[in-house]
Amino acid sequence: MKTLRRLFLANHDIAYTLDVQGISCPANAVRVKAAVGELKDGELLEVLVDEGEAVLRVARTLKDSGYRIVKVEPREQGLSVIVSKK
């Protein structure tokens, strides 16, 4: 599993980044669900995910689990999805 790592950004908006690129469905969604469960109020999680079915599966899992997708940005490879607790 690619590691969940703490980021030290000046604005502290993103608490963690989880890279699930290259991990097939549904394993990527399971890992994302476990990671968002670790979020504290006010923290954001950045998920790096492949385009296509992978991002759809992850987004559906997040929505069904009660989390909010704050932002989706294209990257050189895949997408960056920023997630928060509702």
ZIVEN-V463081 format. One record per pair of residues at least 12 apart in sequence whose ideal C-beta (glycine too) atoms are under 6 Angstrom apart, sorted by the first residue. I is the first residue (numbers start at 1). J is the second residue. D is the distance in whole Angstrom. If there is no record, write none. Layout:
# ZIVEN-V463081
((I | J | D) (I | J | D))
This chain:
# ZIVEN-V463081
((2 | 19 | 4) (4 | 16 | 5) (4 | 18 | 5) (4 | 35 | 6) (13 | 44 | 6) (14 | 44 | 5) (14 | 46 | 5) (15 | 43 | 4) (15 | 44 | 6) (16 | 45 | 5) (17 | 46 | 4) (18 | 35 | 5) (18 | 47 | 5) (19 | 48 | 4) (20 | 49 | 5) (21 | 48 | 5) (21 | 50 | 5) (21 | 78 | 5) (25 | 57 | 5) (28 | 54 | 6) (29 | 57 | 5) (29 | 58 | 5) (29 | 61 | 4) (32 | 47 | 6) (32 | 58 | 5) (33 | 61 | 6) (33 | 65 | 6) (36 | 67 | 5) (36 | 83 | 6) (39 | 85 | 6) (44 | 82 | 6) (44 | 84 | 5) (45 | 83 | 5) (46 | 80 | 6) (46 | 82 | 6) (47 | 81 | 4) (48 | 78 | 6) (48 | 80 | 6) (49 | 78 | 6) (49 | 79 | 6) (49 | 81 | 6) (50 | 78 | 5) (51 | 78 | 6) (51 | 79 | 6) (55 | 79 | 5) (62 | 83 | 6) (66 | 86 | 6) (67 | 83 | 5) (68 | 84 | 5) (68 | 86 | 5) (69 | 83 | 6) (70 | 82 | 4) (70 | 84 | 5))
